[in-house]
Amino acid sequence: MSFYNNIFYLKTKDYSVSNQVFDLHHNPEFDMLVTFPKPNLEDLGTYYESEDYISHTDGKRTLFEKIYQLVKGVALQHKLKLINSFSEKGSLLDIGAGTGDFLSAAKKDNWKVTGIEPNYKAKSIAILKGVSFADDLSKLENSTFDVITMWHVLEHVHNLDEYIAELKRLLKPNGTIVIAVPNYKSFDAKYYQEFWAAYDTPRHLWHFSKTAIKKLFANQKLELLEVLPMKFDSYYVSLLSEKYKTGKMNFFRALWIGWKSNQHGKKEKEFSSHIYILRNK
């Protein structure tokens, strides 16, 4: 993949850890944004060192965290229903498993589950829930999994082309990949601009459109079957964006913008986040 001739799109910053400023560059070939400068792989871990990185905890310290955990519980059931709708129960790999709630629910529903999670704290919590982990994708055998899920993980991957090729290697013939990522073309992204929380630079290295996902995975002969909205994300992202923009959560304003984003999404087919269903050819 070539990232030459990228065009400056927006300047934003890391609001949650370092306060460093980053640029977003538009790649016209794939219609996606790229975080610049891209941190070295060995330095990336420092940008995750925050108690506020909520997906690595089961925290309920604040009202925001309580709302997050409540919504997560509802979302888990939707995710489980989704994978059951297109696959017989078999082997499931969840990359970026966090504290293991999705895999725990899938295991109880008779899936054979494996997780990948680089964060030791989150992984330790998940193990207590009975989740099994692999140390590294490279140690897993070819054509092992019926379903591979990545819930808001692909945007964090350092070497994108290599990673997608590895997903292809691990997937069984006719197996399915489920990718959830933010959508920089949504109404809430355009409204909040540099304060849009889902840019989350530099932890998010890539910012995808529907065109980008289709092209990137087509390069590995993975076919895009369906694009689904994640309607809760517009509210969650708007709450954080309000905090970055004004210093306050502004719940009512965030709910209004989240609702407007979903209304625009229905018309324009551009929601705050999308779920992509991809099938191995």
PyMOL commands that set and color helices and strands:
alter all, ss='L'
color gray80, all
select helices_A, chain A and resi 41-48+54-56+63-86+101-108+120-127+137-139+154-156+160-170+187-195+197-199+210-218+231-246+251-268
alter helices_A, ss='H'
color red, helices_A
select strands_A, chain A and resi 7-13+21-27+32-36+91-95+112-116+145-151+171-182+206-207+222-229+273-280
alter strands_A, ss='S'
color yellow, strands_A
deselect
rebuild
show_as cartoon
